[in-house]
Amino acid sequence: MATSVSVSTSYAGEFAGKYIASALLSATTLEQGLVEIKPNVKFKEVIKKMSINDIVKNATCDFDPTSTIALTERILQPEQFQVNLQLCKKDFRNDWEAISMGYSAYDNLPASFSDFMIAHVAAKVAQKTEQTIWSGVNANAGEFDGFTTLFAADADVIDVAGATITSSNVIAELGKVLDAVPSALYGKEDLVIYVPQNVARAYMRALGAENYRFESFVGEKPMDFEGVRLAMVNGLASNKMVAAQSSNLFFGTGLLSDHNEVRVIDTAETLGDDNVRIVMRYTAGVQYGLGAEVVYYTA
């Protein structure tokens, strides 16, 4: 059964060769390097965690191994996902793009539409991946457990009770997150406070009200809070925040190129039908290292 296609257009002059898709969220977490990306994970990868207590002791004449080292591990196991669409070329023969399909009965999907579908499918997958990285639930089709799902189930993660964020309370609520960051992490170069769109909007509005969003240079000041980088991630749900080192958060996949490869397969030659299949396959999953070094703020 072909994917349902609704072609609703009106011809009004020469086709400009351009389709317009609705605005899509991009996979900002991966594009901006906000987590550690681990490619070439075929099945599983073990993330080792090491905890050492105080190692400096009073000196003696003997070797005295009194410290303790605890080694534990987490498993990063990307899951397999796919996109399968099927379009019937008949749906496009009466459209004003029909001439681009050729005059033969054995014609092709319009080239411009084929290009559009490749770009659009890849962008939709990027959007879904971004949302799942942060808010995914494995029980939902097409998702793996995202960071917030994993954090909520880990007693080691530092929980901070939150509220509905507005421009009037956002600075105080961000302060709660930063105050909960362990002293060993504060000042680390890759420490990041991850925020959703509603928190980023509220924060920028609060800065504007205080007249210190812009300084004596051209352009917008990069977002930070009291010297700690503030990163807006589109996949994080409203009124949630996470503070962690980017090197403590991991995204695993097989081949990175799989996330950009969309195949358009005309099955007329092999199956004798009039369909075109659009196929994408990839793997994805997330994991983190030390839960005690993650702050999770949620309302």
HUSUL-V210853 format. One record per backbone hydrogen bond with DSSP energy under -0.5 kcal/mol. CO is the residue of the C=O (numbers start at 1). NH is the residue of the N-H. If there is no record, write none. Layout:
co & nh
CO & NH
CO & NH
This chain:
co & nh
5 & 7
6 & 8
19 & 21
26 & 28
27 & 30
27 & 31
28 & 32
29 & 34
29 & 35
30 & 33
35 & 37
36 & 38
36 & 251
37 & 39
38 & 253
40 & 42
45 & 76
46 & 48
47 & 74
49 & 72
51 & 70
55 & 57
62 & 64
64 & 66
68 & 53
69 & 71
70 & 51
70 & 72
72 & 49
74 & 47
74 & 76
75 & 77
76 & 45
79 & 284
81 & 282
83 & 280
85 & 278
86 & 3
87 & 89
87 & 276
88 & 91
89 & 92
89 & 93
90 & 93
90 & 94
92 & 95
95 & 98
97 & 100
98 & 101
99 & 102
101 & 108
105 & 107
110 & 114
111 & 115
112 & 116
113 & 117
114 & 118
115 & 119
116 & 120
117 & 121
118 & 122
119 & 123
120 & 124
121 & 125
122 & 126
123 & 127
124 & 128
125 & 129
126 & 130
127 & 131
128 & 132
129 & 133
130 & 134
131 & 135
132 & 136
133 & 147
134 & 148
136 & 146
137 & 140
140 & 143
146 & 150
147 & 151
148 & 152
149 & 153
150 & 153
151 & 154
153 & 155
154 & 157
157 & 159
158 & 296
160 & 298
166 & 169
166 & 170
169 & 173
170 & 174
171 & 175
172 & 176
173 & 177
174 & 178
175 & 179
176 & 180
177 & 181
178 & 181
182 & 185
182 & 186
185 & 188
188 & 191
190 & 246
191 & 229
192 & 194
192 & 244
193 & 231
194 & 242
195 & 233
196 & 200
197 & 201
198 & 202
199 & 203
200 & 204
201 & 205
202 & 206
203 & 207
204 & 208
205 & 209
206 & 210
207 & 211
207 & 212
207 & 213
208 & 211
213 & 221
215 & 217
223 & 230
225 & 228
228 & 225
229 & 193
229 & 231
230 & 232
231 & 195
231 & 233
233 & 236
237 & 240
239 & 299
240 & 196
241 & 297
242 & 194
243 & 295
244 & 192
245 & 248
246 & 36
246 & 249
248 & 289
249 & 36
250 & 287
251 & 38
252 & 285
253 & 41
254 & 40
255 & 258
256 & 259
257 & 260
258 & 261
260 & 262
263 & 265
263 & 279
264 & 266
265 & 267
265 & 277
266 & 269
267 & 271
267 & 272
267 & 273
268 & 272
274 & 89
275 & 267
276 & 87
277 & 265
277 & 279
278 & 85
279 & 263
280 & 83
282 & 81
284 & 79
285 & 252
287 & 250
289 & 291
290 & 293
291 & 158
291 & 294
294 & 158
294 & 296
295 & 243
295 & 297
296 & 160
297 & 241
298 & 162
